[in-house]
Amino acid sequence: MIIYLSMIEKEHQRTQFEKIYWENRQLMFWQAKKVLKDGYLAEDAVHDAFIRIAENMDTVERLSEQKVKRYVLVAAKNAAIDIFRKRSRQMENEICYEDLEMEPGNKEDLDRLGYAVREMLLALPDQYRDVFLLKYSVGLTNEEIGNLLKLTVSGVKQRITRGKAALKEKLREEGWDGNE
């Protein structure tokens, strides 16, 4: 708490921040854990969110109490999504093949295919890539993704379908026809 308060110059803003902290930290943790599915990462997200809130107390102090609650929830969700994206990028580079019993030639093909798919996934527009990562890396349902990204379930399904089509087309263009 001292770290956050030291970031705020005005005494009345410090008092308001303390109130926001004590009233919303559990709710923010719940919101972050819903995205990240990990308590330790959720704590990190809440910490990042409180830093952002402290940095923006000039804006926060003008909000109504109801809008403050929405603001802190969005801050927690966005901080969690930022952590998720950062970890997803790191995890994309950590494919482990030791547990797979493969011939060396097949492993090389799989390595090349994994690299190609990873590069193609990163090249997708954000709207498709984010849905893919939330669906297949985090394991969220279409409904959870829709709630998180403010989309309908059919909108989520449509983005997944279009993203898959784009990936399949890119794989075909690169010569991966599924018979490798």
N, C-alpha and C positions, 0 to 999 in steps of 0.2 A: 504494500500500500504506500509506503514511504516513497518508493521510486516514482509512482504515478503522481503523488501529491507534489513532489519536487519539480515536476514538469509544469505545474500550474502556478501562475503568478498571483492571481487575485484570490483573496481569502474566501469570498463568497462562492467562487467557483470550486475551491477546494472542498468546501462544505457540501456543495451540491454533488460533486464527484463522489465523495464518501457515501452519500445517500444512494446514489446510483449504483455504486459498487456493492454495498451490502444488500440492496433490494434485488439486484439482477444477476449476481455472479452465478448462482445455481442454475437459473434459467438459461444463461448464456452457455454454461458448461453443457447442459442438456442439448442445446441447439448444436453446439460444435461436435459433441459426441455422436449425434444423429448423423452427421456428415462423415465423420472420420472413423467411427466404430472403434475408437481407442481412447481410453481415459487420459493417458499421458499426453497424447497429441491434442486432445480436446483442451487440456489445461494450457498447453502452449498457445492454442488458438485464442483462448479467453485472455491470456496475458497480452497477446498481440492486439486484440480488440480493445482492451483497456488502455493500451498505449495510444492507439488511434483516437479513442474517446478523449483522453487527457489532452492530446494535441489539438483537438477540435472543440474545446469547452466553450469558446466564444459562440460557436454555432449551437451547441447542445443546450446552453443556458436559455436560449430563446424558444426552445421547443416546449410544448405542453407535456404533461406527465405521460400521457398515452403515447405521444409521438416519441418521447425518450425511450420508452419500452420497445417500440418498433425499431428505433435507431440502434439500440444496443444489440437487439437480436440480429439485425442485418449485419452489424459490425462483426458479431461472433460468427455468423454464417460465412461471411466473406473471408474472414481470417482463416476459418477452417478450410474453405475451398482453396485458398492460396497455399496452405500447407499440403492439402491433397494434391494439387497440381505439381508442387515442387517434389513431393515424394513420388508421384507417378512418373515424372521425368527420370528420377533416380532409379526407380524400379525397372523402367523400360530397358535399362542398361545392365540389369542383373539377372539375365536368364540363366538358369542353372540346368545343365544337361548331365551332370554326374549321375543323377538318379535314373536317367534313361539308358537303357541297354541298347546302344546303337553301334553300328559299324562306323568306323572313322569317316568314310565317305559320306554316309548319311548324316552324320553329325555336321559336317561341313555344309552340306546342302541346307540342313535345318538352320544352321547359324546364318547363312546367307539369306534364307527366306525370312528368318526372324528380324534380321537387320532391315531387309527391304520393307517388310510390313511396318516395322517401327518408324522408318523414315516416311512411309506413305501416310501413316496415322498422324504423324506430326505435321505433315503437309496439308491435312484436311482443314477446311475452315473450322474456326473455333466452335461454331454451333454443332457440328457433327463430332468433332474430337472430344469436346467436353462431355457430351452424352455418352459416347463410347467409353470413356474413362470411368464415368460414374457408374455405368451399367456393368462393365466387364472387369474393371480393376477393383472398384469399391464394392460392387455387388448390390447396388441399390435397385429397387424395383422401378418400373416405369412411373408408377404413381409418386414415389419418393423423388425421382428425378424431376417430374413435372412440378411438384411442390417447390423444390429447391430452385429450379430455373424459371418458375412462373410460366409453365407450359401445360397444355392439356396432355392427357395420356396419349391421345392420338397424335399430337404434335411430337411427343417423344418417340413414338413408334415410327413416325414418318422420318424423323432425323436418323434413326438407327437404320432404317431401310435404305435411305439415300446414301448414308455413310458407307454401308456395306456394298452397295452398288458401285460407289466410287472406288473403294478399295479393290473390289474384284476386277474392275476395268483396269486399274493401275497394275495389278498383278499380271493380267493378261498382256498388257503392253510391255511389261518387263520380262515376259517369257515364262511365267509360272502358270502352267495350265492345269495344275493339280495332279500331274502324272510324274512328278519329281520323286 
